[in-house]
């Protein structure tokens, strides 16, 4: 999908005749490191940190300063500072223009820190930087940011401090009208986090007659007015984190709200009645999981004929309560798994209690294999009540499920970063301030790392 973060940064960049912006997506194209540029900005997540540091080192070898922001630099600022001239801690809405002004005047600071939550009014992503690039025909729109829940494993609660901010509805509606895509994905971490504001937003969506999907918490499935409004406003499906069927695991996660008002079965009955398709996520590897967990979870997913499902191993992201707990318990298998040379995608970077790390990894692969078998896809595709209820979503059902099927082994043991990269990661920051040259911004969130 198109990356929204670089378009947001481009929209925050003050327009002037001596400022040019270039955007490169490392997932889909080569980065022209030798193209003349003055400043590079990158939005970094934990899984992309290693590759981001490699890219940053290439630019710094050429004497070009790098600014890093996003989740990873905010949660581990000392590490990110080793690979960049400047880091942005927190949200960029107020800080990015200040970064550019300081750079122009030769006084770029090592750290820019956002105190509190900035308002999201006036946000206007500049999608012109995405023109000509091959992305899925899905328009990404942000209505709100953050989540009020405190799930132990979630980096979102650490980054946003268990709060949510929302954009003015009129501004979101204006942005949607400009997007000519058949499907809108509201990328909110939890679109239901402020239910009263969310309901008013859905009411305003109804006249637009759009199709949309988003992410929500399952407690919202017990609110009948919410269900009626999302159906009327064009909701085609929701991503919901079920995570586990085990109540003890949910308590450990601080996610017992999944069990409220009749739990999963009642929530699923309500969602099915309103024909809402589900992308459900499960996590394997929590303390109460054992060899039988996969069978129970897979049977549950097949019985409810979910549109798509992700079977993920538990991942301790830095800065989260989970990471700190496992570190205290001496169960982390790597100092920093995201930088460890031997770490590969799909490996479990800690010692589970009920299984070995390799067993958790293998069971996740087995669950994906079985859920995305041809027989499973065919049976779920015949769900005429929900999955096949309308032509638009049914016509996409098979292509999406076949894509997930192809990725079962595609990403298994995939390295983080570029294994062919041989240049040393440059940790030493430039000691002298950079002089002014008209900036040309290129980054993995103005240069997205995949």
LOVEX-551642 format. One record per residue (C-alpha): x, y, z. Coordinates in steps of 0.2 Angstrom, whole numbers, m for minus. Layout:
BEGIN
[site [X; Y; Z]] ...
***
This chain:
BEGIN
[site [0; 0; 0]] [site [5; 18; m2]] [site [14; 25; 13]] [site [5; 39; 22]] [site [19; 45; 33]] [site [30; 53; 19]] [site [15; 61; 11]] [site [11; 69; 28]] [site [28; 75; 30]] [site [28; 82; 12]] [site [12; 91; 17]] [site [20; 99; 32]] [site [35; 105; 22]] [site [34; 124; 19]] [site [33; 128; 1]] [site [46; 138; m7]] [site [55; 140; m24]] [site [71; 134; m17]] [site [64; 118; m9]] [site [62; 102; m19]] [site [56; 86; m12]] [site [60; 68; m19]] [site [52; 52; m12]] [site [59; 35; m14]] [site [51; 19; m8]] [site [65; 6; m4]] [site [52; m8; m5]] [site [49; m5; m23]] [site [63; 5; m31]] [site [82; 7; m30]] [site [88; 22; m20]] [site [99; 34; m30]] [site [112; 38; m17]] [site [122; 49; m28]] [site [108; 60; m33]] [site [112; 78; m27]] [site [103; 81; m11]] [site [105; 91; 5]] [site [95; 83; 18]] [site [87; 65; 21]] [site [73; 61; 32]] [site [67; 44; 37]] [site [53; 37; 47]] [site [59; 21; 56]] [site [50; 6; 63]] [site [58; m8; 73]] [site [57; m20; 59]] [site [65; m8; 47]] [site [78; m1; 59]] [site [92; m11; 52]] [site [89; m6; 34]] [site [86; 12; 39]] [site [103; 12; 47]] [site [111; 5; 31]] [site [103; 18; 21]] [site [108; 32; 33]] [site [126; 26; 33]] [site [126; 27; 14]] [site [121; 45; 14]] [site [132; 50; 29]] [site [147; 43; 19]] [site [143; 56; 6]] [site [142; 70; 19]] [site [123; 71; 18]] [site [115; 74; 35]] [site [101; 62; 40]] [site [85; 65; 51]] [site [76; 50; 59]] [site [59; 50; 67]] [site [45; 38; 69]] [site [41; 24; 82]] [site [59; 17; 84]] [site [69; 33; 87]] [site [56; 38; 99]] [site [56; 22; 109]] [site [75; 20; 108]] [site [82; 37; 105]] [site [100; 33; 110]] [site [102; 20; 97]] [site [94; 30; 83]] [site [106; 44; 87]] [site [121; 34; 83]] [site [115; 33; 65]] [site [108; 51; 62]] [site [113; 69; 64]] [site [96; 73; 71]] [site [81; 63; 78]] [site [63; 68; 81]] [site [55; 61; 96]] [site [36; 60; 96]] [site [24; 67; 82]] [site [31; 78; 69]] [site [17; 90; 66]] [site [25; 105; 75]] [site [43; 99; 74]] [site [46; 96; 56]] [site [45; 114; 50]] [site [57; 119; 65]] [site [69; 105; 59]] [site [69; 112; 41]] [site [71; 130; 48]] [site [86; 125; 59]] [site [94; 116; 45]] [site [93; 131; 33]] [site [101; 142; 46]] [site [115; 129; 50]] [site [109; 125; 68]] [site [102; 108; 66]] [site [100; 101; 84]] [site [103; 83; 89]] [site [86; 80; 96]] [site [69; 87; 93]] [site [56; 82; 106]] [site [37; 84; 105]] [site [30; 87; 122]] [site [12; 81; 124]] [site [0; 77; 109]] [site [0; 90; 95]] [site [m17; 94; 87]] [site [m21; 86; 70]] [site [m30; 101; 63]] [site [m24; 107; 46]] [site [m16; 91; 42]] [site [m15; 89; 23]] [site [m5; 75; 16]] [site [4; 79; m1]] [site [1; 63; m11]] [site [9; 71; m27]] [site [25; 63; m21]] [site [17; 46; m23]] [site [12; 49; m42]] [site [19; 36; m54]] [site [23; 23; m41]] [site [14; 6; m41]] [site [3; 4; m26]] [site [m13; m5; m23]] [site [m29; 5; m27]] [site [m32; 9; m9]] [site [m33; 27; m2]] [site [m25; 28; 16]] [site [m33; 41; 27]] [site [m30; 46; 45]] [site [m45; 50; 55]] [site [m37; 48; 73]] [site [m21; 43; 80]] [site [m17; 33; 96]] [site [m27; 22; 107]] [site [m33; 23; 125]] [site [m30; 5; 129]] [site [m14; m2; 138]] [site [m10; m18; 130]] [site [6; m25; 136]] [site [14; m29; 120]] [site [9; m14; 110]] [site [21; 0; 105]] [site [6; 11; 101]] [site [2; 13; 119]] [site [20; 17; 123]] [site [22; 30; 109]] [site [6; 39; 112]] [site [4; 37; 131]] [site [m13; 28; 130]] [site [m21; 43; 122]] [site [m30; 47; 105]] [site [m31; 63; 95]] [site [m43; 65; 81]] [site [m44; 76; 66]] [site [m58; 89; 62]] [site [m72; 79; 53]] [site [m73; 92; 39]] [site [m55; 91; 35]] [site [m56; 72; 34]] [site [m71; 73; 23]] [site [m62; 86; 11]] [site [m48; 74; 10]] [site [m59; 59; 6]] [site [m67; 69; m8]] [site [m50; 71; m16]] [site [m45; 53; m16]] [site [m51; 43; m32]] [site [m49; 26; m25]] [site [m62; 12; m24]] [site [m58; 8; m6]] [site [m53; 19; 9]] [site [m42; 12; 23]] [site [m43; 23; 39]] [site [m27; 19; 46]] [site [m32; 24; 64]] [site [m24; 13; 77]] [site [m41; 11; 85]] [site [m55; 20; 75]] [site [m67; 17; 90]] [site [m55; 23; 104]] [site [m67; 39; 106]] [site [m84; 31; 103]] [site [m94; 47; 103]] [site [m83; 56; 91]] [site [m82; 40; 80]] [site [m101; 39; 79]] [site [m102; 57; 73]] [site [m89; 54; 60]] [site [m98; 39; 53]] [site [m114; 49; 52]] [site [m105; 61; 41]] [site [m98; 48; 30]] [site [m115; 41; 25]] [site [m119; 53; 11]] [site [m101; 50; 3]] [site [m106; 32; m1]] [site [m88; 26; 0]] [site [m82; 9; 4]] [site [m70; 8; 19]] [site [m60; m3; 31]] [site [m51; 1; 47]] [site [m45; m6; 63]] [site [m55; m7; 79]] [site [m56; m16; 96]] [site [m69; m29; 99]] [site [m78; m21; 113]] [site [m86; m10; 100]] [site [m95; m25; 93]] [site [m107; m24; 108]] [site [m113; m6; 103]] [site [m128; m8; 92]] [site [m128; 10; 86]] [site [m110; 9; 81]] [site [m113; m7; 71]] [site [m128; 1; 62]] [site [m118; 17; 58]] [site [m102; 8; 51]] [site [m114; m3; 40]] [site [m123; 13; 34]] [site [m107; 22; 31]] [site [m99; 9; 20]] [site [m89; m1; 31]] [site [m83; m17; 22]] [site [m72; m25; 35]] [site [m62; m22; 51]] [site [m46; m28; 58]] [site [m48; m34; 76]] [site [m35; m41; 87]] [site [m42; m56; 96]] [site [m24; m61; 100]] [site [m29; m76; 111]] [site [m43; m87; 116]] [site [m35; m90; 133]] [site [m42; m78; 147]] [site [m26; m79; 157]] [site [m16; m73; 143]] [site [m28; m59; 140]] [site [m26; m54; 158]] [site [m7; m54; 156]] [site [m9; m43; 140]] [site [m21; m31; 150]] [site [m34; m35; 137]] [site [m48; m42; 147]] [site [m60; m30; 138]] [site [m60; m44; 124]] [site [m71; m54; 136]] [site [m84; m42; 140]] [site [m103; m44; 137]] [site [m102; m62; 131]] [site [m85; m62; 124]] [site [m80; m67; 107]] [site [m95; m77; 102]] [site [m108; m63; 106]] [site [m97; m50; 97]] [site [m95; m61; 82]] [site [m114; m64; 81]] [site [m116; m45; 81]] [site [m103; m42; 68]] [site [m110; m56; 57]] [site [m128; m49; 58]] [site [m122; m33; 51]] [site [m111; m42; 38]] [site [m94; m35; 43]] [site [m80; m45; 37]] [site [m65; m48; 48]] [site [m46; m48; 47]] [site [m42; m56; 64]] [site [m25; m57; 72]] [site [m19; m70; 84]] [site [m3; m70; 94]] [site [6; m86; 99]] [site [19; m88; 112]] [site [11; m80; 128]] [site [14; m88; 144]] [site [m1; m99; 144]] [site [1; m106; 127]] [site [6; m124; 123]] [site [6; m137; 110]] [site [m13; m137; 109]] [site [m15; m118; 107]] [site [m13; m119; 88]] [site [m26; m132; 85]] [site [m39; m123; 96]] [site [m36; m106; 88]] [site [m36; m113; 70]] [site [m52; m122; 73]] [site [m60; m106; 80]] [site [m54; m96; 65]] [site [m60; m109; 52]] [site [m77; m111; 61]] [site [m81; m93; 60]] [site [m75; m92; 42]] [site [m65; m76; 44]] [site [m61; m66; 28]] [site [m42; m66; 33]] [site [m32; m71; 48]] [site [m14; m67; 54]] [site [m6; m80; 65]] [site [9; m70; 73]] [site [22; m75; 86]] [site [23; m63; 101]] [site [36; m50; 98]] [site [44; m39; 111]] [site [46; m22; 104]] [site [58; m10; 113]] [site [50; 2; 124]] [site [34; m9; 128]] [site [30; m16; 145]] [site [32; m33; 137]] [site [50; m30; 132]] [site [54; m23; 150]] [site [46; m38; 158]] [site [55; m51; 148]] [site [71; m42; 150]] [site [68; m42; 169]] [site [64; m61; 168]] [site [80; m64; 158]] [site [70; m71; 143]] [site [77; m61; 129]] [site [87; m71; 117]] [site [96; m56; 109]] [site [102; m39; 116]] [site [93; m31; 101]] [site [85; m43; 90]] [site [81; m31; 76]] [site [100; m28; 74]] [site [106; m46; 77]] [site [115; m53; 62]] [site [108; m70; 64]] [site [90; m64; 67]] [site [77; m68; 53]] [site [59; m63; 50]] [site [48; m76; 59]] [site [61; m80; 73]] [site [55; m79; 91]] [site [67; m67; 100]] [site [63; m73; 117]] [site [61; m89; 127]] [site [42; m94; 129]] [site [37; m104; 144]] [site [25; m117; 136]] [site [35; m121; 121]] [site [52; m118; 113]] [site [55; m102; 102]] [site [57; m114; 87]] [site [41; m123; 91]] [site [31; m106; 92]] [site [39; m101; 75]] [site [35; m117; 67]] [site [17; m118; 73]] [site [14; m100; 66]] [site [19; m106; 49]] [site [8; m122; 51]] [site [m7; m111; 55]] [site [m5; m100; 40]] [site [m2; m116; 29]] [site [m19; m123; 35]] [site [m29; m108; 35]] [site [m23; m103; 18]] [site [m25; m120; 10]] [site [m35; m121; m6]] [site [m49; m130; 3]] [site [m50; m117; 17]] [site [m50; m103; 5]] [site [m64; m111; m5]] [site [m75; m115; 10]] [site [m73; m97; 17]] [site [m77; m90; 0]] [site [m94; m99; 0]] [site [m99; m89; 15]] [site [m114; m80; 6]] [site [m119; m71; 22]] [site [m104; m61; 24]] [site [m88; m65; 14]] [site [m98; m66; m2]] [site [m112; m55; 2]] [site [m107; m41; m11]] [site [m98; m43; m27]] [site [m84; m30; m23]] [site [m78; m39; m8]] [site [m81; m57; m15]] [site [m71; m53; m30]] [site [m56; m47; m20]] [site [m58; m62; m7]] [site [m48; m74; m18]] [site [m34; m63; m24]] [site [m31; m57; m6]] [site [m31; m75; 1]] [site [m20; m82; m12]] [site [m8; m67; m9]] [site [m8; m72; 10]] [site [m5; m90; 4]] [site [10; m86; m6]] [site [18; m76; 8]] [site [17; m91; 20]] [site [35; m96; 15]] [site [40; m80; 6]] [site [44; m70; 22]] [site [50; m85; 32]] [site [68; m82; 37]] [site [69; m66; 27]] [site [83; m56; 33]] [site [81; m39; 41]] [site [91; m26; 31]] [site [101; m30; 16]] [site [113; m45; 18]] [site [123; m39; 3]] [site [127; m23; 12]] [site [145; m23; 17]] [site [149; m5; 21]] [site [151; m2; 40]] [site [137; 7; 49]] [site [143; 24; 52]] [site [140; 29; 70]] [site [150; 45; 71]] [site [140; 61; 69]] [site [148; 75; 59]] [site [156; 87; 72]] [site [154; 103; 62]] [site [137; 111; 58]] [site [131; 109; 40]] [site [130; 125; 29]] [site [115; 129; 20]] [site [110; 122; 3]] [site [92; 122; m4]] [site [86; 106; 4]] [site [80; 91; m7]] [site [72; 79; 5]] [site [73; 60; 2]] [site [68; 48; 15]] [site [60; 31; 21]] [site [46; 41; 27]] [site [51; 53; 14]] [site [60; 38; 8]] [site [50; 23; 15]] [site [59; 8; 21]] [site [50; m8; 18]] 
***
